[in-house]
């Protein structure tokens, strides 16, 4: 995910984004649109600042 490579990224632990997404049952990976998830994470960072 691009947010992890951002120089302003600081791990905050587990975060609930209240975002619906798909799940690959074979590899148990969540599938979501990167731009939507990044927008949610950015909004979370703005409320934390």
C-alpha positions, 0 to 999 in steps of 0.5 A, spaced: 500 500 500 502 506 498 501 509 505 506 505 508 511 508 503 509 515 505 515 519 509 509 521 514 507 514 515 507 512 523 504 505 525 498 506 529 496 499 530 489 496 529 484 501 526 477 500 524 475 504 517 468 501 517 469 500 509 466 494 506 471 490 501 471 483 498 475 477 502 479 472 498 477 466 502 484 462 499 489 467 501 485 470 506 486 477 503 482 483 504 481 486 497 479 494 496 480 500 492 487 503 494 484 510 493 478 509 497 482 506 503 488 511 502 482 517 503 480 514 509 486 513 512 488 520 510 481 523 513 483 519 520 490 522 520 487 529 520 482 527 525 488 525 530 492 531 528 
